[in-house]
Amino acid sequence: MTGQETRALRDRLAEAAAEAAAGATGVAFLRAGLADVVRGTGLPARRRPAGDAGSAPRSAGVRVRPGLGGGWQVEVQLAVRRGHRALDVTRAVREAVTAAVRREAGPDTGPVAVTLTVTDLA
């Protein structure tokens, strides 16, 4: 897989992970991290200019990178809705994100490690 193909797959995985996380019960919103703000992707999924390699939208609050032993490492920063237990929400998000990444990457993707950070209660 070329570097460009890897970036395109990583962008697709980030988008799938963001959709899965945002759709989980108890998630108020995904929080852009400092790296997203500095890169200019701290705004809701924005499209890159036409012709840019891998023109999938960037997903604020989600970072995907290849894992050390293969597979993928997914980091999600989110806010939990008031009245919901953070533990229950993070469990639901972890399951949803793992399933979405496996679905998008294919059956032989390797391990998917999901790290969640609850940044706010909203």
TAPEHU-V955533 format. One record per residue. N is the residue number from 1. RES is the residue in one small letter. PHI is phi in radians with two decimals (* if undefined). NEAR is the number of other ideal C-beta (glycine too) atoms within 8 Angstrom. D_LAST is the distance of its C-alpha to the last C-alpha in Angstrom with 2 decimals. Layout:
n=N res=RES phi=PHI near=NEAR d_last=D_LAST
n=N res=RES phi=PHI near=NEAR d_last=D_LAST
This chain:
n=1 res=m phi=* near=4 d_last=40.84
n=2 res=t phi=-1.32 near=5 d_last=40.92
n=3 res=g phi=-1.06 near=5 d_last=38.33
n=4 res=q phi=-1.16 near=8 d_last=37.43
n=5 res=e phi=-1.16 near=8 d_last=37.05
n=6 res=t phi=-1.12 near=10 d_last=34.86
n=7 res=r phi=-1.10 near=10 d_last=32.55
n=8 res=a phi=-1.13 near=11 d_last=32.45
n=9 res=l phi=-1.13 near=10 d_last=31.67
n=10 res=r phi=-1.04 near=11 d_last=28.94
n=11 res=d phi=-1.13 near=12 d_last=27.33
n=12 res=r phi=-1.12 near=10 d_last=27.66
n=13 res=l phi=-1.13 near=14 d_last=26.15
n=14 res=a phi=-1.11 near=15 d_last=23.13
n=15 res=e phi=-1.14 near=12 d_last=22.64
n=16 res=a phi=-1.12 near=12 d_last=23.14
n=17 res=a phi=-1.13 near=16 d_last=20.76
n=18 res=a phi=-1.12 near=15 d_last=17.98
n=19 res=e phi=-1.11 near=9 d_last=18.68
n=20 res=a phi=-1.14 near=13 d_last=18.82
n=21 res=a phi=-1.16 near=16 d_last=15.57
n=22 res=a phi=-1.13 near=9 d_last=13.61
n=23 res=g phi=-1.49 near=7 d_last=15.48
n=24 res=a phi=-1.28 near=11 d_last=14.75
n=25 res=t phi=-1.06 near=6 d_last=13.32
n=26 res=g phi=1.67 near=11 d_last=9.80
n=27 res=v phi=-1.51 near=15 d_last=8.91
n=28 res=a phi=-1.40 near=10 d_last=6.23
n=29 res=f phi=-2.95 near=9 d_last=8.47
n=30 res=l phi=-1.60 near=15 d_last=11.13
n=31 res=r phi=-1.77 near=11 d_last=11.30
n=32 res=a phi=-1.20 near=11 d_last=14.78
n=33 res=g phi=-1.46 near=9 d_last=16.70
n=34 res=l phi=-1.02 near=5 d_last=19.36
n=35 res=a phi=-1.08 near=7 d_last=22.03
n=36 res=d phi=-1.15 near=13 d_last=20.39
n=37 res=v phi=-1.15 near=10 d_last=20.16
n=38 res=v phi=-1.12 near=6 d_last=23.74
n=39 res=r phi=-1.29 near=8 d_last=25.03
n=40 res=g phi=1.52 near=6 d_last=23.58
n=41 res=t phi=-1.85 near=11 d_last=21.51
n=42 res=g phi=-1.28 near=8 d_last=18.10
n=43 res=l phi=-1.53 near=7 d_last=18.14
n=44 res=p phi=-0.94 near=4 d_last=17.42
n=45 res=a phi=-0.36 near=9 d_last=20.38
n=46 res=r phi=-2.00 near=8 d_last=23.37
n=47 res=r phi=-1.56 near=6 d_last=26.98
n=48 res=r phi=-1.39 near=8 d_last=29.63
n=49 res=p phi=-1.02 near=6 d_last=32.89
n=50 res=a phi=-1.03 near=4 d_last=35.38
n=51 res=g phi=1.54 near=4 d_last=37.74
n=52 res=d phi=-1.25 near=7 d_last=35.36
n=53 res=a phi=-1.04 near=6 d_last=35.73
n=54 res=g phi=1.15 near=9 d_last=33.06
n=55 res=s phi=-1.37 near=9 d_last=31.49
n=56 res=a phi=-1.24 near=9 d_last=28.49
n=57 res=p phi=-1.19 near=9 d_last=25.16
n=58 res=r phi=-1.42 near=12 d_last=23.26
n=59 res=s phi=-2.01 near=12 d_last=19.86
n=60 res=a phi=-1.14 near=14 d_last=17.30
n=61 res=g phi=1.53 near=14 d_last=15.47
n=62 res=v phi=-2.28 near=14 d_last=18.47
n=63 res=r phi=-2.25 near=9 d_last=21.76
n=64 res=v phi=-2.16 near=12 d_last=24.81
n=65 res=r phi=-2.60 near=7 d_last=28.15
n=66 res=p phi=-1.08 near=8 d_last=31.26
n=67 res=g phi=-1.33 near=12 d_last=31.43
n=68 res=l phi=-1.11 near=3 d_last=34.22
n=69 res=g phi=-1.77 near=6 d_last=36.19
n=70 res=g phi=1.69 near=6 d_last=35.48
n=71 res=g phi=1.27 near=11 d_last=32.58
n=72 res=w phi=-2.41 near=15 d_last=29.17
n=73 res=q phi=-1.93 near=11 d_last=26.45
n=74 res=v phi=-2.08 near=16 d_last=22.93
n=75 res=e phi=-2.00 near=11 d_last=20.04
n=76 res=v phi=-2.22 near=16 d_last=16.47
n=77 res=q phi=-2.00 near=12 d_last=13.44
n=78 res=l phi=-2.55 near=17 d_last=10.06
n=79 res=a phi=-1.94 near=13 d_last=6.36
n=80 res=v phi=-1.75 near=14 d_last=6.05
n=81 res=r phi=-1.18 near=11 d_last=4.85
n=82 res=r phi=-1.05 near=6 d_last=5.64
n=83 res=g phi=1.59 near=3 d_last=9.38
n=84 res=h phi=-1.97 near=10 d_last=10.07
n=85 res=r phi=-1.36 near=6 d_last=12.14
n=86 res=a phi=-1.00 near=9 d_last=11.53
n=87 res=l phi=-1.06 near=6 d_last=15.30
n=88 res=d phi=-1.13 near=9 d_last=15.59
n=89 res=v phi=-1.15 near=17 d_last=13.05
n=90 res=t phi=-1.16 near=10 d_last=14.85
n=91 res=r phi=-1.11 near=8 d_last=18.15
n=92 res=a phi=-1.13 near=11 d_last=17.52
n=93 res=v phi=-1.15 near=16 d_last=16.45
n=94 res=r phi=-1.03 near=10 d_last=19.50
n=95 res=e phi=-1.09 near=8 d_last=21.80
n=96 res=a phi=-1.15 near=12 d_last=20.71
n=97 res=v phi=-1.19 near=15 d_last=20.97
n=98 res=t phi=-1.03 near=10 d_last=24.26
n=99 res=a phi=-1.12 near=9 d_last=25.72
n=100 res=a phi=-1.15 near=12 d_last=24.83
n=101 res=v phi=-1.17 near=17 d_last=26.38
n=102 res=r phi=-1.10 near=11 d_last=29.42
n=103 res=r phi=-1.11 near=7 d_last=29.90
n=104 res=e phi=-1.31 near=9 d_last=29.81
n=105 res=a phi=-1.46 near=10 d_last=31.86
n=106 res=g phi=1.90 near=6 d_last=34.44
n=107 res=p phi=-1.18 near=4 d_last=35.80
n=108 res=d phi=-1.83 near=4 d_last=37.31
n=109 res=t phi=-1.30 near=10 d_last=34.33
n=110 res=g phi=1.57 near=9 d_last=34.53
n=111 res=p phi=-1.20 near=8 d_last=31.76
n=112 res=v phi=-2.06 near=14 d_last=28.12
n=113 res=a phi=-1.83 near=9 d_last=26.05
n=114 res=v phi=-2.01 near=12 d_last=22.25
n=115 res=t phi=-1.91 near=8 d_last=20.30
n=116 res=l phi=-2.03 near=11 d_last=16.55
n=117 res=t phi=-2.23 near=8 d_last=14.39
n=118 res=v phi=-1.56 near=11 d_last=10.84
n=119 res=t phi=-1.75 near=7 d_last=9.80
n=120 res=d phi=-2.64 near=8 d_last=6.21
n=121 res=l phi=-2.04 near=9 d_last=3.78
n=122 res=a phi=-2.19 near=8 d_last=0.00
